[in-house]
């Protein structure tokens, strides 16, 4: 069985970039690898999204044709307070828990894998929103 992580990631990027609400919040800034300068400091314009860990369960058995993929998407904001980070999380949930196409697969379940989190960054300036989702996928017929 083919791991659905790459097609799912591509679909998430497409859905995020197609959302008017998310365009208003993060434009098209969704990164697999956040841009940095030569000193290793983040050079991306805030706010932006980045992919955190992906994990896949269910690739092994011949009887099991589905797989669960756990995805973390982080929102990063430098606005004062946590309002912008919370808006990013809410907008992400709205688009990613609604049905959307994934090439070669069908999403049979999309739900939160853990509670939504918004936390202050270590630098005292940045807020991080954390959204962990579980997608159950089956191969398309």
CNS distance restraints for C-alpha pairs under 8 A (distance, minus, plus):
assign (resid   1 and name CA) (resid  59 and name CA) 6.36 0.50 0.50
assign (resid   1 and name CA) (resid  65 and name CA) 7.53 0.50 0.50
assign (resid   2 and name CA) (resid  59 and name CA) 7.83 0.50 0.50
assign (resid   3 and name CA) (resid  56 and name CA) 7.59 0.50 0.50
assign (resid   3 and name CA) (resid  59 and name CA) 7.06 0.50 0.50
assign (resid   4 and name CA) (resid   8 and name CA) 5.94 0.50 0.50
assign (resid   4 and name CA) (resid  67 and name CA) 7.88 0.50 0.50
assign (resid   4 and name CA) (resid  69 and name CA) 7.72 0.50 0.50
assign (resid   4 and name CA) (resid 105 and name CA) 7.43 0.50 0.50
assign (resid   4 and name CA) (resid 137 and name CA) 7.60 0.50 0.50
assign (resid   5 and name CA) (resid   9 and name CA) 6.04 0.50 0.50
assign (resid   5 and name CA) (resid  54 and name CA) 7.38 0.50 0.50
assign (resid   5 and name CA) (resid  56 and name CA) 7.44 0.50 0.50
assign (resid   5 and name CA) (resid  69 and name CA) 6.91 0.50 0.50
assign (resid   6 and name CA) (resid  10 and name CA) 6.18 0.50 0.50
assign (resid   7 and name CA) (resid  11 and name CA) 6.15 0.50 0.50
assign (resid   7 and name CA) (resid 102 and name CA) 5.99 0.50 0.50
assign (resid   7 and name CA) (resid 103 and name CA) 5.84 0.50 0.50
assign (resid   7 and name CA) (resid 104 and name CA) 7.64 0.50 0.50
assign (resid   8 and name CA) (resid  12 and name CA) 6.13 0.50 0.50
assign (resid   8 and name CA) (resid 102 and name CA) 5.74 0.50 0.50
assign (resid   8 and name CA) (resid 103 and name CA) 7.74 0.50 0.50
assign (resid   9 and name CA) (resid  13 and name CA) 6.27 0.50 0.50
assign (resid  10 and name CA) (resid  14 and name CA) 6.27 0.50 0.50
assign (resid  10 and name CA) (resid 102 and name CA) 7.94 0.50 0.50
assign (resid  11 and name CA) (resid  15 and name CA) 6.14 0.50 0.50
assign (resid  11 and name CA) (resid 100 and name CA) 7.61 0.50 0.50
assign (resid  11 and name CA) (resid 101 and name CA) 6.73 0.50 0.50
assign (resid  11 and name CA) (resid 102 and name CA) 5.48 0.50 0.50
assign (resid  11 and name CA) (resid 103 and name CA) 7.58 0.50 0.50
assign (resid  12 and name CA) (resid  16 and name CA) 6.07 0.50 0.50
assign (resid  12 and name CA) (resid  96 and name CA) 7.27 0.50 0.50
assign (resid  13 and name CA) (resid  17 and name CA) 6.11 0.50 0.50
assign (resid  13 and name CA) (resid  30 and name CA) 6.98 0.50 0.50
assign (resid  14 and name CA) (resid  18 and name CA) 6.10 0.50 0.50
assign (resid  15 and name CA) (resid  19 and name CA) 6.30 0.50 0.50
assign (resid  15 and name CA) (resid  95 and name CA) 6.91 0.50 0.50
assign (resid  15 and name CA) (resid  96 and name CA) 7.60 0.50 0.50
assign (resid  15 and name CA) (resid 100 and name CA) 7.39 0.50 0.50
assign (resid  16 and name CA) (resid  22 and name CA) 6.35 0.50 0.50
assign (resid  16 and name CA) (resid  23 and name CA) 7.72 0.50 0.50
assign (resid  16 and name CA) (resid  28 and name CA) 7.82 0.50 0.50
assign (resid  16 and name CA) (resid  92 and name CA) 7.43 0.50 0.50
assign (resid  16 and name CA) (resid  95 and name CA) 7.24 0.50 0.50
assign (resid  17 and name CA) (resid  22 and name CA) 7.17 0.50 0.50
assign (resid  17 and name CA) (resid  23 and name CA) 6.46 0.50 0.50
assign (resid  17 and name CA) (resid  27 and name CA) 7.40 0.50 0.50
assign (resid  17 and name CA) (resid  28 and name CA) 5.59 0.50 0.50
assign (resid  18 and name CA) (resid  23 and name CA) 7.52 0.50 0.50
assign (resid  19 and name CA) (resid  23 and name CA) 6.03 0.50 0.50
assign (resid  19 and name CA) (resid  95 and name CA) 7.35 0.50 0.50
assign (resid  20 and name CA) (resid  24 and name CA) 6.24 0.50 0.50
assign (resid  21 and name CA) (resid  25 and name CA) 6.49 0.50 0.50
assign (resid  21 and name CA) (resid  91 and name CA) 6.65 0.50 0.50
assign (resid  22 and name CA) (resid  26 and name CA) 5.73 0.50 0.50
assign (resid  22 and name CA) (resid  27 and name CA) 6.55 0.50 0.50
assign (resid  22 and name CA) (resid  88 and name CA) 7.13 0.50 0.50
assign (resid  22 and name CA) (resid  91 and name CA) 6.35 0.50 0.50
assign (resid  22 and name CA) (resid  92 and name CA) 7.46 0.50 0.50
assign (resid  23 and name CA) (resid  27 and name CA) 3.96 0.50 0.50
assign (resid  23 and name CA) (resid  28 and name CA) 6.30 0.50 0.50
assign (resid  25 and name CA) (resid  47 and name CA) 7.08 0.50 0.50
assign (resid  25 and name CA) (resid  84 and name CA) 7.94 0.50 0.50
assign (resid  25 and name CA) (resid  88 and name CA) 6.78 0.50 0.50
assign (resid  26 and name CA) (resid  30 and name CA) 7.76 0.50 0.50
assign (resid  26 and name CA) (resid  46 and name CA) 7.55 0.50 0.50
assign (resid  26 and name CA) (resid  47 and name CA) 5.44 0.50 0.50
assign (resid  26 and name CA) (resid  48 and name CA) 5.13 0.50 0.50
assign (resid  26 and name CA) (resid  49 and name CA) 7.19 0.50 0.50
assign (resid  27 and name CA) (resid  48 and name CA) 7.92 0.50 0.50
assign (resid  29 and name CA) (resid  45 and name CA) 7.96 0.50 0.50
assign (resid  29 and name CA) (resid  47 and name CA) 7.85 0.50 0.50
assign (resid  29 and name CA) (resid  48 and name CA) 5.06 0.50 0.50
assign (resid  29 and name CA) (resid  49 and name CA) 6.17 0.50 0.50
assign (resid  30 and name CA) (resid  48 and name CA) 6.01 0.50 0.50
assign (resid  30 and name CA) (resid  49 and name CA) 4.50 0.50 0.50
assign (resid  30 and name CA) (resid  50 and name CA) 5.48 0.50 0.50
assign (resid  30 and name CA) (resid  51 and name CA) 7.73 0.50 0.50
assign (resid  31 and name CA) (resid  48 and name CA) 7.86 0.50 0.50
assign (resid  31 and name CA) (resid  49 and name CA) 6.17 0.50 0.50
assign (resid  31 and name CA) (resid  50 and name CA) 4.63 0.50 0.50
assign (resid  31 and name CA) (resid  51 and name CA) 6.40 0.50 0.50
assign (resid  32 and name CA) (resid  50 and name CA) 5.83 0.50 0.50
assign (resid  32 and name CA) (resid  51 and name CA) 5.31 0.50 0.50
assign (resid  33 and name CA) (resid  50 and name CA) 7.14 0.50 0.50
assign (resid  33 and name CA) (resid  51 and name CA) 7.75 0.50 0.50
assign (resid  34 and name CA) (resid  42 and name CA) 6.91 0.50 0.50
assign (resid  34 and name CA) (resid  43 and name CA) 7.97 0.50 0.50
assign (resid  34 and name CA) (resid  44 and name CA) 6.67 0.50 0.50
assign (resid  34 and name CA) (resid  50 and name CA) 6.70 0.50 0.50
assign (resid  35 and name CA) (resid  42 and name CA) 5.97 0.50 0.50
assign (resid  35 and name CA) (resid  43 and name CA) 5.53 0.50 0.50
assign (resid  35 and name CA) (resid  44 and name CA) 5.43 0.50 0.50
assign (resid  36 and name CA) (resid  40 and name CA) 5.22 0.50 0.50
assign (resid  36 and name CA) (resid  41 and name CA) 5.16 0.50 0.50
assign (resid  36 and name CA) (resid  42 and name CA) 4.27 0.50 0.50
assign (resid  36 and name CA) (resid  43 and name CA) 4.70 0.50 0.50
assign (resid  36 and name CA) (resid  44 and name CA) 6.95 0.50 0.50
assign (resid  37 and name CA) (resid  41 and name CA) 5.48 0.50 0.50
assign (resid  37 and name CA) (resid  42 and name CA) 6.45 0.50 0.50
assign (resid  37 and name CA) (resid  43 and name CA) 5.71 0.50 0.50
assign (resid  44 and name CA) (resid  48 and name CA) 7.49 0.50 0.50
assign (resid  46 and name CA) (resid  76 and name CA) 6.65 0.50 0.50
assign (resid  46 and name CA) (resid  77 and name CA) 5.72 0.50 0.50
assign (resid  46 and name CA) (resid  78 and name CA) 6.36 0.50 0.50
assign (resid  47 and name CA) (resid  75 and name CA) 7.17 0.50 0.50
assign (resid  47 and name CA) (resid  76 and name CA) 5.31 0.50 0.50
assign (resid  47 and name CA) (resid  77 and name CA) 4.53 0.50 0.50
assign (resid  47 and name CA) (resid  78 and name CA) 6.73 0.50 0.50
assign (resid  48 and name CA) (resid  75 and name CA) 5.85 0.50 0.50
assign (resid  48 and name CA) (resid  76 and name CA) 5.40 0.50 0.50
assign (resid  48 and name CA) (resid  77 and name CA) 7.03 0.50 0.50
assign (resid  49 and name CA) (resid  73 and name CA) 6.77 0.50 0.50
assign (resid  49 and name CA) (resid  74 and name CA) 5.53 0.50 0.50
assign (resid  49 and name CA) (resid  75 and name CA) 4.48 0.50 0.50
assign (resid  49 and name CA) (resid  76 and name CA) 6.19 0.50 0.50
assign (resid  50 and name CA) (resid  73 and name CA) 5.79 0.50 0.50
assign (resid  50 and name CA) (resid  74 and name CA) 5.22 0.50 0.50
assign (resid  50 and name CA) (resid  75 and name CA) 6.54 0.50 0.50
assign (resid  51 and name CA) (resid  71 and name CA) 7.69 0.50 0.50
assign (resid  51 and name CA) (resid  72 and name CA) 6.02 0.50 0.50
assign (resid  51 and name CA) (resid  73 and name CA) 4.66 0.50 0.50
assign (resid  51 and name CA) (resid  74 and name CA) 6.20 0.50 0.50
assign (resid  52 and name CA) (resid  71 and name CA) 7.05 0.50 0.50
assign (resid  52 and name CA) (resid  72 and name CA) 4.75 0.50 0.50
assign (resid  52 and name CA) (resid  73 and name CA) 5.51 0.50 0.50
assign (resid  52 and name CA) (resid  74 and name CA) 6.55 0.50 0.50
assign (resid  53 and name CA) (resid  70 and name CA) 7.89 0.50 0.50
assign (resid  53 and name CA) (resid  71 and name CA) 6.15 0.50 0.50
assign (resid  53 and name CA) (resid  72 and name CA) 5.60 0.50 0.50
assign (resid  54 and name CA) (resid  69 and name CA) 6.88 0.50 0.50
assign (resid  54 and name CA) (resid  70 and name CA) 5.54 0.50 0.50
assign (resid  54 and name CA) (resid  71 and name CA) 4.71 0.50 0.50
assign (resid  54 and name CA) (resid  72 and name CA) 6.59 0.50 0.50
assign (resid  55 and name CA) (resid  69 and name CA) 5.61 0.50 0.50
assign (resid  55 and name CA) (resid  70 and name CA) 5.17 0.50 0.50
assign (resid  55 and name CA) (resid  71 and name CA) 6.84 0.50 0.50
assign (resid  56 and name CA) (resid  67 and name CA) 6.77 0.50 0.50
assign (resid  56 and name CA) (resid  68 and name CA) 5.68 0.50 0.50
assign (resid  56 and name CA) (resid  69 and name CA) 4.48 0.50 0.50
assign (resid  56 and name CA) (resid  70 and name CA) 6.41 0.50 0.50
assign (resid  57 and name CA) (resid  67 and name CA) 5.64 0.50 0.50
assign (resid  57 and name CA) (resid  68 and name CA) 5.12 0.50 0.50
assign (resid  57 and name CA) (resid  69 and name CA) 6.41 0.50 0.50
assign (resid  58 and name CA) (resid  64 and name CA) 6.79 0.50 0.50
assign (resid  58 and name CA) (resid  65 and name CA) 7.85 0.50 0.50
assign (resid  58 and name CA) (resid  66 and name CA) 6.39 0.50 0.50
assign (resid  58 and name CA) (resid  67 and name CA) 4.48 0.50 0.50
assign (resid  58 and name CA) (resid  68 and name CA) 6.32 0.50 0.50
assign (resid  59 and name CA) (resid  64 and name CA) 7.53 0.50 0.50
assign (resid  59 and name CA) (resid  65 and name CA) 7.81 0.50 0.50
assign (resid  59 and name CA) (resid  66 and name CA) 7.57 0.50 0.50
assign (resid  59 and name CA) (resid  67 and name CA) 6.17 0.50 0.50
assign (resid  60 and name CA) (resid  64 and name CA) 7.34 0.50 0.50
assign (resid  61 and name CA) (resid  65 and name CA) 7.80 0.50 0.50
assign (resid  65 and name CA) (resid 138 and name CA) 6.33 0.50 0.50
assign (resid  65 and name CA) (resid 139 and name CA) 7.20 0.50 0.50
assign (resid  66 and name CA) (resid 136 and name CA) 6.94 0.50 0.50
assign (resid  66 and name CA) (resid 137 and name CA) 5.57 0.50 0.50
assign (resid  66 and name CA) (resid 138 and name CA) 4.49 0.50 0.50
assign (resid  66 and name CA) (resid 139 and name CA) 7.05 0.50 0.50
assign (resid  67 and name CA) (resid 136 and name CA) 5.71 0.50 0.50
assign (resid  67 and name CA) (resid 137 and name CA) 5.44 0.50 0.50
assign (resid  67 and name CA) (resid 138 and name CA) 6.62 0.50 0.50
assign (resid  68 and name CA) (resid 134 and name CA) 6.60 0.50 0.50
assign (resid  68 and name CA) (resid 135 and name CA) 5.57 0.50 0.50
assign (resid  68 and name CA) (resid 136 and name CA) 4.35 0.50 0.50
assign (resid  68 and name CA) (resid 137 and name CA) 6.27 0.50 0.50
assign (resid  69 and name CA) (resid 134 and name CA) 5.70 0.50 0.50
assign (resid  69 and name CA) (resid 135 and name CA) 5.21 0.50 0.50
assign (resid  69 and name CA) (resid 136 and name CA) 6.38 0.50 0.50
assign (resid  69 and name CA) (resid 137 and name CA) 7.74 0.50 0.50
assign (resid  70 and name CA) (resid 113 and name CA) 7.31 0.50 0.50
assign (resid  70 and name CA) (resid 132 and name CA) 6.95 0.50 0.50
assign (resid  70 and name CA) (resid 133 and name CA) 5.64 0.50 0.50
assign (resid  70 and name CA) (resid 134 and name CA) 4.53 0.50 0.50
assign (resid  70 and name CA) (resid 135 and name CA) 6.41 0.50 0.50
assign (resid  71 and name CA) (resid 132 and name CA) 5.61 0.50 0.50
assign (resid  71 and name CA) (resid 133 and name CA) 5.27 0.50 0.50
assign (resid  71 and name CA) (resid 134 and name CA) 6.45 0.50 0.50
assign (resid  71 and name CA) (resid 135 and name CA) 7.95 0.50 0.50
assign (resid  72 and name CA) (resid 130 and name CA) 6.88 0.50 0.50
assign (resid  72 and name CA) (resid 131 and name CA) 5.59 0.50 0.50
assign (resid  72 and name CA) (resid 132 and name CA) 4.37 0.50 0.50
assign (resid  72 and name CA) (resid 133 and name CA) 6.40 0.50 0.50
assign (resid  73 and name CA) (resid 130 and name CA) 6.06 0.50 0.50
assign (resid  73 and name CA) (resid 131 and name CA) 5.31 0.50 0.50
assign (resid  73 and name CA) (resid 132 and name CA) 6.53 0.50 0.50
assign (resid  74 and name CA) (resid 128 and name CA) 6.49 0.50 0.50
assign (resid  74 and name CA) (resid 129 and name CA) 5.43 0.50 0.50
assign (resid  74 and name CA) (resid 130 and name CA) 4.68 0.50 0.50
assign (resid  74 and name CA) (resid 131 and name CA) 6.32 0.50 0.50
assign (resid  75 and name CA) (resid  85 and name CA) 6.36 0.50 0.50
assign (resid  75 and name CA) (resid  88 and name CA) 6.46 0.50 0.50
assign (resid  75 and name CA) (resid  89 and name CA) 7.14 0.50 0.50
assign (resid  75 and name CA) (resid 128 and name CA) 5.54 0.50 0.50
assign (resid  75 and name CA) (resid 129 and name CA) 4.75 0.50 0.50
assign (resid  75 and name CA) (resid 130 and name CA) 6.51 0.50 0.50
assign (resid  76 and name CA) (resid  85 and name CA) 6.73 0.50 0.50
assign (resid  76 and name CA) (resid 126 and name CA) 6.72 0.50 0.50
assign (resid  76 and name CA) (resid 127 and name CA) 5.86 0.50 0.50
assign (resid  76 and name CA) (resid 128 and name CA) 4.84 0.50 0.50
assign (resid  76 and name CA) (resid 129 and name CA) 6.50 0.50 0.50
assign (resid  77 and name CA) (resid  82 and name CA) 8.00 0.50 0.50
assign (resid  77 and name CA) (resid  84 and name CA) 6.60 0.50 0.50
assign (resid  77 and name CA) (resid  85 and name CA) 5.86 0.50 0.50
assign (resid  77 and name CA) (resid 126 and name CA) 5.56 0.50 0.50
assign (resid  77 and name CA) (resid 127 and name CA) 5.18 0.50 0.50
assign (resid  77 and name CA) (resid 128 and name CA) 6.56 0.50 0.50
assign (resid  78 and name CA) (resid 125 and name CA) 5.84 0.50 0.50
assign (resid  78 and name CA) (resid 126 and name CA) 4.67 0.50 0.50
assign (resid  78 and name CA) (resid 127 and name CA) 6.33 0.50 0.50
assign (resid  79 and name CA) (resid  83 and name CA) 7.93 0.50 0.50
assign (resid  79 and name CA) (resid  84 and name CA) 6.51 0.50 0.50
assign (resid  79 and name CA) (resid 126 and name CA) 7.54 0.50 0.50
assign (resid  79 and name CA) (resid 127 and name CA) 7.86 0.50 0.50
assign (resid  80 and name CA) (resid 125 and name CA) 7.69 0.50 0.50
assign (resid  81 and name CA) (resid 127 and name CA) 7.54 0.50 0.50
assign (resid  82 and name CA) (resid  86 and name CA) 6.17 0.50 0.50
assign (resid  82 and name CA) (resid 118 and name CA) 7.17 0.50 0.50
assign (resid  82 and name CA) (resid 119 and name CA) 7.88 0.50 0.50
assign (resid  82 and name CA) (resid 120 and name CA) 7.91 0.50 0.50
assign (resid  82 and name CA) (resid 127 and name CA) 6.16 0.50 0.50
assign (resid  83 and name CA) (resid  87 and name CA) 6.21 0.50 0.50
assign (resid  84 and name CA) (resid  88 and name CA) 6.22 0.50 0.50
assign (resid  85 and name CA) (resid  89 and name CA) 6.36 0.50 0.50
assign (resid  85 and name CA) (resid 118 and name CA) 6.71 0.50 0.50
assign (resid  85 and name CA) (resid 127 and name CA) 6.33 0.50 0.50
assign (resid  85 and name CA) (resid 128 and name CA) 6.46 0.50 0.50
assign (resid  85 and name CA) (resid 129 and name CA) 5.38 0.50 0.50
assign (resid  86 and name CA) (resid  90 and name CA) 6.19 0.50 0.50
assign (resid  86 and name CA) (resid 118 and name CA) 6.70 0.50 0.50
assign (resid  86 and name CA) (resid 129 and name CA) 6.70 0.50 0.50
assign (resid  87 and name CA) (resid  91 and name CA) 6.08 0.50 0.50
assign (resid  88 and name CA) (resid  92 and name CA) 6.11 0.50 0.50
assign (resid  88 and name CA) (resid 129 and name CA) 7.40 0.50 0.50
assign (resid  89 and name CA) (resid  93 and name CA) 6.15 0.50 0.50
assign (resid  89 and name CA) (resid 116 and name CA) 7.41 0.50 0.50
assign (resid  89 and name CA) (resid 129 and name CA) 6.19 0.50 0.50
assign (resid  89 and name CA) (resid 130 and name CA) 7.27 0.50 0.50
assign (resid  89 and name CA) (resid 131 and name CA) 6.60 0.50 0.50
assign (resid  90 and name CA) (resid  94 and name CA) 6.23 0.50 0.50
assign (resid  91 and name CA) (resid  95 and name CA) 6.47 0.50 0.50
assign (resid  92 and name CA) (resid  96 and name CA) 5.90 0.50 0.50
assign (resid  93 and name CA) (resid  97 and name CA) 5.64 0.50 0.50
assign (resid  93 and name CA) (resid 131 and name CA) 7.90 0.50 0.50
assign (resid  94 and name CA) (resid  98 and name CA) 6.43 0.50 0.50
assign (resid  96 and name CA) (resid 100 and name CA) 7.57 0.50 0.50
assign (resid  96 and name CA) (resid 110 and name CA) 7.61 0.50 0.50
assign (resid  97 and name CA) (resid 110 and name CA) 5.53 0.50 0.50
assign (resid  97 and name CA) (resid 111 and name CA) 6.28 0.50 0.50
assign (resid  98 and name CA) (resid 110 and name CA) 7.89 0.50 0.50
assign (resid  99 and name CA) (resid 107 and name CA) 7.45 0.50 0.50
assign (resid 100 and name CA) (resid 107 and name CA) 7.78 0.50 0.50
assign (resid 101 and name CA) (resid 105 and name CA) 7.76 0.50 0.50
assign (resid 101 and name CA) (resid 106 and name CA) 6.97 0.50 0.50
assign (resid 101 and name CA) (resid 107 and name CA) 7.64 0.50 0.50
assign (resid 102 and name CA) (resid 106 and name CA) 6.35 0.50 0.50
assign (resid 102 and name CA) (resid 107 and name CA) 7.36 0.50 0.50
assign (resid 104 and name CA) (resid 139 and name CA) 5.93 0.50 0.50
assign (resid 104 and name CA) (resid 140 and name CA) 5.28 0.50 0.50
assign (resid 105 and name CA) (resid 137 and name CA) 6.11 0.50 0.50
assign (resid 105 and name CA) (resid 138 and name CA) 5.47 0.50 0.50
assign (resid 105 and name CA) (resid 139 and name CA) 4.30 0.50 0.50
assign (resid 105 and name CA) (resid 140 and name CA) 4.58 0.50 0.50
assign (resid 106 and name CA) (resid 137 and name CA) 5.46 0.50 0.50
assign (resid 106 and name CA) (resid 138 and name CA) 5.33 0.50 0.50
assign (resid 106 and name CA) (resid 139 and name CA) 6.17 0.50 0.50
assign (resid 106 and name CA) (resid 140 and name CA) 5.67 0.50 0.50
assign (resid 107 and name CA) (resid 135 and name CA) 6.57 0.50 0.50
assign (resid 107 and name CA) (resid 136 and name CA) 5.80 0.50 0.50
assign (resid 107 and name CA) (resid 137 and name CA) 4.55 0.50 0.50
assign (resid 107 and name CA) (resid 138 and name CA) 6.63 0.50 0.50
assign (resid 108 and name CA) (resid 135 and name CA) 7.52 0.50 0.50
assign (resid 108 and name CA) (resid 136 and name CA) 5.46 0.50 0.50
assign (resid 108 and name CA) (resid 137 and name CA) 5.64 0.50 0.50
assign (resid 108 and name CA) (resid 138 and name CA) 6.96 0.50 0.50
assign (resid 109 and name CA) (resid 134 and name CA) 7.69 0.50 0.50
assign (resid 109 and name CA) (resid 135 and name CA) 5.60 0.50 0.50
assign (resid 109 and name CA) (resid 136 and name CA) 4.95 0.50 0.50
assign (resid 109 and name CA) (resid 137 and name CA) 7.25 0.50 0.50
assign (resid 110 and name CA) (resid 133 and name CA) 7.06 0.50 0.50
assign (resid 110 and name CA) (resid 134 and name CA) 5.76 0.50 0.50
assign (resid 110 and name CA) (resid 135 and name CA) 4.62 0.50 0.50
assign (resid 110 and name CA) (resid 136 and name CA) 6.56 0.50 0.50
assign (resid 111 and name CA) (resid 133 and name CA) 5.72 0.50 0.50
assign (resid 111 and name CA) (resid 134 and name CA) 5.47 0.50 0.50
assign (resid 111 and name CA) (resid 135 and name CA) 6.77 0.50 0.50
assign (resid 112 and name CA) (resid 116 and name CA) 7.86 0.50 0.50
assign (resid 112 and name CA) (resid 131 and name CA) 7.62 0.50 0.50
assign (resid 112 and name CA) (resid 132 and name CA) 6.04 0.50 0.50
assign (resid 112 and name CA) (resid 133 and name CA) 4.50 0.50 0.50
assign (resid 112 and name CA) (resid 134 and name CA) 6.05 0.50 0.50
assign (resid 113 and name CA) (resid 132 and name CA) 5.37 0.50 0.50
assign (resid 113 and name CA) (resid 133 and name CA) 4.73 0.50 0.50
assign (resid 113 and name CA) (resid 134 and name CA) 5.24 0.50 0.50
assign (resid 114 and name CA) (resid 131 and name CA) 7.63 0.50 0.50
assign (resid 114 and name CA) (resid 132 and name CA) 5.72 0.50 0.50
assign (resid 114 and name CA) (resid 133 and name CA) 7.20 0.50 0.50
assign (resid 115 and name CA) (resid 131 and name CA) 7.64 0.50 0.50
assign (resid 115 and name CA) (resid 132 and name CA) 7.61 0.50 0.50
assign (resid 116 and name CA) (resid 129 and name CA) 7.59 0.50 0.50
assign (resid 116 and name CA) (resid 130 and name CA) 6.10 0.50 0.50
assign (resid 116 and name CA) (resid 131 and name CA) 5.37 0.50 0.50
assign (resid 116 and name CA) (resid 132 and name CA) 7.22 0.50 0.50
assign (resid 117 and name CA) (resid 129 and name CA) 5.70 0.50 0.50
assign (resid 117 and name CA) (resid 130 and name CA) 5.06 0.50 0.50
assign (resid 117 and name CA) (resid 131 and name CA) 6.75 0.50 0.50
assign (resid 118 and name CA) (resid 127 and name CA) 6.89 0.50 0.50
assign (resid 118 and name CA) (resid 128 and name CA) 5.60 0.50 0.50
assign (resid 118 and name CA) (resid 129 and name CA) 4.28 0.50 0.50
assign (resid 118 and name CA) (resid 130 and name CA) 6.18 0.50 0.50
assign (resid 119 and name CA) (resid 127 and name CA) 5.74 0.50 0.50
assign (resid 119 and name CA) (resid 128 and name CA) 5.35 0.50 0.50
assign (resid 119 and name CA) (resid 129 and name CA) 6.48 0.50 0.50
assign (resid 120 and name CA) (resid 124 and name CA) 6.63 0.50 0.50
assign (resid 120 and name CA) (resid 125 and name CA) 7.61 0.50 0.50
assign (resid 120 and name CA) (resid 126 and name CA) 6.13 0.50 0.50
assign (resid 120 and name CA) (resid 127 and name CA) 4.52 0.50 0.50
assign (resid 120 and name CA) (resid 128 and name CA) 6.17 0.50 0.50
assign (resid 121 and name CA) (resid 125 and name CA) 6.63 0.50 0.50
assign (resid 121 and name CA) (resid 126 and name CA) 4.85 0.50 0.50
assign (resid 121 and name CA) (resid 127 and name CA) 5.27 0.50 0.50
assign (resid 121 and name CA) (resid 128 and name CA) 6.26 0.50 0.50
assign (resid 122 and name CA) (resid 126 and name CA) 7.62 0.50 0.50
